[in-house]
Amino acid sequence: MKLIEFMNMKKSHEVQEMSELICSIADYYGIKQVIDLGSGKGYLSSFLSLMYGLKVYGLDSSNTNTRGAKERNRKLKKHWKHYHTQSRADVNGLAFKMAKDRKVQNGVLYEADTEKVCNNSPANQDEIPASDFSPDFSGSVISNIRKQVENLQTEPQGEENLCFENAFSLVDFLPINAIEHTSSQIAYRETCETNKGRRKMKSKSSDCSVYSPLTSLITADSELHDIIHDLEDCLMVGLHTCGDLAANTLRIFTSKSEVKGVCSVGCCYHLLSEEFENQHKECTQEKWGFPMCQYLKEERWCCGRNARMSACLALERVAVGQGLPTESLFYRAVLQDIIKDCYGITKCDQHVGKIYSKCSSFLDYVRKSLKKLGLDECKLSEKNIMEYYEKYKPRMNELEAFNMLKVVLAPCIETLILLDRLCYLKEQEDIAWSALVKLFDPVKSPRCYAVIALKKQQ
């Protein structure tokens, strides 16, 4: 399927990598149901449903997102059959071309009698590397996870559930009489036929697969049976779950027996609630986004909003020259000083938002920001505004250096938050395996770490 036509490059990368991993875990457990928390526009959910034939429930707190996801999924289904047919035609065409090219290259061989061909040594067939025809997953993240899963002290699973189905098979491109049918080769051909059958079944199941977008606000105490009436053994996933939702995903996983595995990639650390941040304030909240593990709770550890904001920065992108939006940060800093001096406001619950790209100058930026915040812009003349700009302009380099320091420290803070989540999982008794996995390319997708855990099988 041509994913890029339905999502940007970043989202396409994330969805393909994560869906392949989820499907691998689902195969291992023999699970067909997936719950996607914070599903948003439904990109991951739709792909899991259409590509892998899984039954997916996408839960999001926004009814607008749910409606959008339903419409987007309708369009995807409309085009899916066309792309699926086209892909099959492309594969068949490639197979025919490869077989034809091979016949040309080995013309002398095909002119020989059948007995001569049949007695041809299998070693000669190895001259064409299988990697030319089948993808190599040996170094992939998913392969590494699978190897660790195999080592779990659980009931043995069929080998077919732990291996990828190769897109192409070398034997399939050779004439039937071109190889000697030893017992191992017969077994290999039978395996290929089995895999073909599985792919046909998967394609068939994709046609009737189900993706159901639902609107529901998910908390740590959400009762899944009230939301999903046909709840069964399932996997719980989340692609860039915002703030506390990432922590609550793990809590639901540990508390619900039906959820056998979890794969969660969090984001928006600045929106996390912290138990020990405002201890002087009375609060009835019992479950917090941070900390989760017992050790940090006993230490009464607190990051604070500024540190959590820094954790959202992208060191890898800066390292390859994509840089920081220094000017927009400078505009925002000077605006804050203007509002403090001229309006006496030091704290505000309102947000300016991303309006820098819509502004032609600093003056335009200030005017639009004041209007959005509901402040009287007539109180400031153009001269007053530009005086602030000229006053702080020489210090822009200081601001850039300060922000670069925040970028360098960002991985430390993010790692603290992620290890807290992993330690929480390690504390649970019924979990067989858990890990932090670098699932995405950090330049394409800065929040690239997935928290993955599997429960012990009964």
Disulfide bonds with the S-S distance in Angstrom:
none
